Amino acid sequence: MNSDENYYDLFEESLRLIQQGRMAEAEEVIKKLIEVEPENAVNWMSLGRCQLALMKLADAEHSARKALELNDKMAQNWNLMGCVLKSKNAFTEAEPYFRKALELNPKDFTSWSGLSTILIGLRRDKEAEDAAQKSIELNPNFFEGWIAMGIIHLRQGRAEESEKAFRKLIEVAPRLPEAWDFLGMALSAQGKHDEAAAVKAHAQTLRG
């Protein structure tokens, strides 16, 4: 097997492992890809995504910065850095990375929802709501926009609207325990305590 074939096989294996959610194994395979092509920004970005999923935040930040160093024209690289900083609760630092990602790709719904999430953390709810709405308009089947929208409504005292957003969240991510937790919060805020208890119990069953 020549080196090109070996590289292609490793690349295919990394995609398969990521699709299966086997991030630790994918991380090791992508490191092998980087040994072959250390100047490939996509490999560094993919490595960072795996490390972020594994909550290896220092490693993910190193990979994201390397990806940006190699290619600062890829919106995904700016998005990754924003996501890493968001996971570190460094909301102020994350904002310019999401905004740069959106400058490069205004239709990136994940950057709109990421921006919304950090704006919630910065208590800039009107901007956060606008960003969440943009994410939902671009892809109503992506869960994070509905989470952000539901949280904003709940914090603004709009519990009924929050419930609607979280029910949409459950439609797109029915196996996500947090979706049911959020719905329970919106129901409790309306005094629907029996319904809230039922959905919170369902969240626990999803966690096993």
RAJO-V203976 format. One record per residue. BURIAL is # if it has 9 or more other C-alpha atoms within 8 Angstrom, else .. D_LAST is the distance of its C-alpha to the last C-alpha in Angstrom with 2 decimals. Layout:
burial=BURIAL d_last=D_LAST
burial=BURIAL d_last=D_LAST
This chain:
burial=. d_last=44.20
burial=. d_last=45.62
burial=. d_last=43.95
burial=. d_last=43.35
burial=. d_last=41.56
burial=# d_last=39.45
burial=# d_last=38.55
burial=. d_last=37.64
burial=. d_last=35.43
burial=# d_last=33.60
burial=# d_last=33.25
burial=. d_last=31.83
burial=# d_last=29.37
burial=# d_last=28.21
burial=# d_last=27.65
burial=. d_last=25.70
burial=# d_last=23.38
burial=# d_last=22.87
burial=. d_last=22.15
burial=. d_last=19.48
burial=. d_last=17.92
burial=# d_last=19.22
burial=# d_last=20.85
burial=# d_last=21.87
burial=. d_last=23.75
burial=# d_last=25.17
burial=# d_last=26.45
burial=. d_last=28.45
burial=# d_last=29.90
burial=# d_last=30.98
burial=# d_last=32.68
burial=# d_last=34.73
burial=# d_last=35.70
burial=# d_last=36.87
burial=. d_last=38.97
burial=. d_last=40.77
burial=. d_last=41.03
burial=. d_last=40.69
burial=. d_last=42.24
burial=# d_last=39.80
burial=# d_last=38.11
burial=. d_last=35.52
burial=# d_last=34.24
burial=# d_last=34.00
burial=# d_last=32.17
burial=# d_last=29.66
burial=# d_last=29.26
burial=# d_last=28.68
burial=# d_last=25.98
burial=# d_last=24.05
burial=# d_last=24.69
burial=# d_last=23.63
burial=. d_last=20.26
burial=. d_last=19.96
burial=. d_last=21.24
burial=# d_last=24.38
burial=# d_last=26.42
burial=. d_last=29.77
burial=# d_last=29.72
burial=# d_last=28.67
burial=# d_last=31.52
burial=# d_last=33.97
burial=# d_last=33.06
burial=# d_last=33.33
burial=# d_last=36.69
burial=# d_last=37.88
burial=# d_last=37.01
burial=# d_last=38.95
burial=. d_last=41.81
burial=# d_last=42.13
burial=# d_last=41.74
burial=# d_last=41.78
burial=. d_last=42.37
burial=# d_last=38.83
burial=# d_last=36.79
burial=. d_last=33.55
burial=# d_last=34.72
burial=# d_last=35.36
burial=# d_last=32.03
burial=# d_last=30.24
burial=# d_last=32.18
burial=# d_last=31.34
burial=# d_last=27.60
burial=# d_last=27.90
burial=# d_last=29.89
burial=# d_last=27.57
burial=. d_last=24.68
burial=. d_last=27.13
burial=. d_last=27.85
burial=# d_last=31.40
burial=# d_last=31.86
burial=. d_last=35.66
burial=# d_last=35.83
burial=# d_last=33.37
burial=# d_last=35.35
burial=# d_last=38.31
burial=# d_last=36.17
burial=# d_last=34.44
burial=# d_last=37.87
burial=# d_last=39.45
burial=# d_last=36.81
burial=# d_last=37.65
burial=. d_last=41.34
burial=# d_last=40.94
burial=. d_last=38.66
burial=. d_last=38.68
burial=. d_last=36.40
burial=# d_last=33.46
burial=# d_last=30.85
burial=# d_last=28.43
burial=# d_last=31.22
burial=# d_last=31.87
burial=# d_last=28.28
burial=# d_last=28.27
burial=# d_last=31.58
burial=# d_last=30.33
burial=# d_last=27.45
burial=# d_last=29.88
burial=# d_last=32.43
burial=# d_last=29.97
burial=. d_last=29.67
burial=. d_last=33.47
burial=. d_last=33.68
burial=# d_last=35.75
burial=# d_last=34.14
burial=. d_last=36.82
burial=# d_last=36.71
burial=# d_last=32.91
burial=# d_last=32.99
burial=# d_last=35.60
burial=# d_last=33.61
burial=# d_last=30.42
burial=# d_last=32.62
burial=# d_last=34.12
burial=# d_last=30.80
burial=# d_last=29.83
burial=. d_last=33.30
burial=# d_last=33.09
burial=. d_last=29.66
burial=# d_last=28.01
burial=. d_last=25.06
burial=# d_last=24.09
burial=# d_last=21.31
burial=# d_last=22.78
burial=# d_last=25.93
burial=# d_last=24.20
burial=# d_last=22.18
burial=# d_last=25.53
burial=# d_last=27.39
burial=# d_last=25.05
burial=# d_last=25.18
burial=# d_last=28.95
burial=# d_last=29.47
burial=# d_last=27.46
burial=. d_last=29.41
burial=. d_last=32.64
burial=. d_last=32.03
burial=# d_last=31.53
burial=# d_last=28.45
burial=. d_last=29.16
burial=# d_last=29.50
burial=# d_last=26.32
burial=# d_last=24.49
burial=# d_last=26.13
burial=# d_last=25.07
burial=# d_last=21.39
burial=# d_last=21.54
burial=# d_last=23.07
burial=# d_last=20.31
burial=# d_last=17.77
burial=. d_last=20.26
burial=# d_last=20.29
burial=# d_last=16.67
burial=# d_last=14.59
burial=. d_last=11.39
burial=# d_last=11.91
burial=# d_last=9.97
burial=. d_last=13.23
burial=# d_last=15.24
burial=# d_last=14.01
burial=# d_last=14.51
burial=# d_last=17.96
burial=# d_last=18.80
burial=# d_last=18.08
burial=# d_last=20.52
burial=# d_last=23.10
burial=# d_last=22.92
burial=# d_last=23.31
burial=. d_last=26.28
burial=. d_last=27.90
burial=. d_last=27.41
burial=# d_last=25.02
burial=. d_last=22.94
burial=. d_last=21.65
burial=# d_last=20.43
burial=# d_last=18.93
burial=# d_last=16.98
burial=. d_last=15.68
burial=# d_last=14.53
burial=# d_last=12.95
burial=. d_last=10.98
burial=# d_last=9.95
burial=# d_last=8.95
burial=# d_last=6.53
burial=. d_last=5.06
burial=# d_last=5.32
burial=. d_last=3.79
burial=. d_last=0.00
